[in-house]
């Protein structure tokens, strides 16, 4: 299991990815960076109100379990980005609907993407399209 770090940010920063977030280590990172890290690290968002009251302390069942990864490997052999041939066993798990926005850690919303493509999925410069056949295409926004 990856290391868990508490991330403190406002609800607006969590949902938009704009602004900054404070790590429990004392460091400041961008809110967008915190959201990208949330895909692979044990980040637990601590959402505070205007009076620093805790509005949401996140959910801890964010990462796909080894059993969920194995189940997905039964039907997925490669990175699910069109044209990528990186073996699925080497890929990272991805939530179709961002976990930080209430997405579920389930089989239906579980995709495999190699590290390179996974970063692009979370890059706002790219548009991500999910297809019914289970593939994903990325297009650079203009």
C-alpha positions in Angstrom: 0.0 0.0 0.0 1.4 3.4 -0.9 2.1 6.0 1.8 -0.9 8.0 3.1 -0.6 11.7 3.2 -3.3 14.1 4.5 -4.2 16.9 2.0 -6.0 20.0 3.2 -7.9 22.0 0.6 -11.2 23.8 0.2 -14.1 22.1 -1.5 -13.7 24.5 -4.5 -10.1 23.5 -4.9 -11.0 19.8 -4.6 -13.7 19.9 -7.3 -12.0 22.4 -9.7 -8.3 21.4 -9.3 -7.5 25.1 -9.0 -5.6 26.7 -6.2 -3.3 25.0 -3.7 -3.4 22.2 -1.2 -1.5 21.8 2.1 0.2 18.4 2.8 0.5 17.0 6.3 4.2 17.3 5.8 3.9 21.1 5.7 4.5 21.4 2.0 2.2 23.2 -0.4 1.3 21.8 -3.8 -1.2 22.8 -6.5 -4.7 21.4 -6.1 -4.4 19.9 -9.6 -1.3 18.0 -8.5 -3.1 16.7 -5.4 -5.9 15.4 -7.6 -3.4 13.6 -9.9 -1.5 12.1 -7.0 -4.9 10.8 -5.6 -4.9 8.2 -8.4 -1.8 6.4 -7.1 -1.1 7.4 -3.6 -3.1 7.1 -0.4 -4.2 10.7 -0.3 -7.1 11.4 2.0 -8.7 14.8 1.2 -9.5 16.9 4.3 -12.0 19.5 3.1 -12.5 22.5 5.4 -15.1 25.1 5.5 -14.5 28.9 6.0 -14.0 28.5 9.7 -11.6 25.6 9.2 -14.2 23.1 10.2 -13.8 19.7 8.6 -16.6 19.2 6.0 -15.2 16.0 4.6 -12.4 13.7 5.6 -12.5 11.7 2.4 -13.0 8.0 1.9 -10.2 5.5 2.4 -11.4 2.7 0.0 -10.1 4.6 -3.0 -7.5 2.2 -4.4 -8.6 -0.7 -6.5 -8.0 -3.9 -4.5 -5.7 -6.7 -5.8 -8.8 -8.8 -6.5 -10.3 -5.9 -8.6 -7.1 -5.6 -10.6 -7.1 -9.4 -11.2 -10.7 -9.3 -12.3 -10.0 -6.5 -14.8 -6.9 -8.4 -16.1 -9.3 -11.2 -17.2 -10.8 -8.9 -19.8 -8.1 -6.3 -20.4 -4.7 -7.2 -21.8 -3.2 -3.8 -22.6 -3.3 -0.1 -21.7 -6.9 0.9 -22.7 -5.7 4.0 -24.7 -6.3 3.4 -28.4 -3.1 2.1 -30.0 -1.1 1.6 -26.8 0.4 -1.9 -26.3 1.8 -1.7 -22.8 0.7 -4.8 -21.0 -2.2 -4.2 -18.6 -0.3 -5.9 -15.8 2.2 -3.0 -16.0 -0.5 -0.3 -16.0 -2.0 1.9 -13.3 -5.7 1.7 -12.3 -7.8 4.6 -13.3 -11.2 5.7 -12.2 -13.4 6.9 -15.1 -15.2 9.3 -12.7 -12.6 10.9 -10.5 -12.6 9.5 -7.0 -12.1 13.0 -5.6 -15.5 13.9 -7.2 -17.4 10.9 -5.8 -16.4 8.3 -8.4 -16.7 4.7 -7.3 -13.9 2.1 -6.9 -15.7 -0.6 -8.9 -15.3 -2.9 -11.8 -17.4 -0.8 -14.2 -15.4 2.4 -13.8 -12.0 0.7 -13.6 -9.6 1.3 -16.5 -6.0 0.4 -17.0 -3.6 3.1 -18.4 0.1 3.0 -18.7 1.8 5.7 -16.5 2.5 8.0 -19.5 -1.1 7.9 -20.7 -2.5 8.1 -17.1 -0.8 11.4 -16.6 -2.3 12.7 -19.9 -5.8 11.6 -18.8 -5.4 13.9 -15.9 -3.8 16.7 -17.9 -6.4 19.4 -18.6 -4.8 20.1 -22.0 -6.2 16.7 -23.2 -9.8 15.7 -23.7 -10.5 12.1 -22.7 -13.2 10.1 -24.5 -14.4 6.7 -23.2 -15.8 4.4 -25.8 -18.4 1.6 -25.2 -15.9 -1.1 -26.4 -13.6 -0.2 -23.3 -11.1 1.9 -25.2 -10.1 5.5 -24.5 -8.9 8.2 -26.8 -7.0 11.3 -25.9 -7.1 14.5 -28.0 -5.0 17.6 -27.3 -7.3 20.5 -26.8 -6.8 23.5 -29.1 
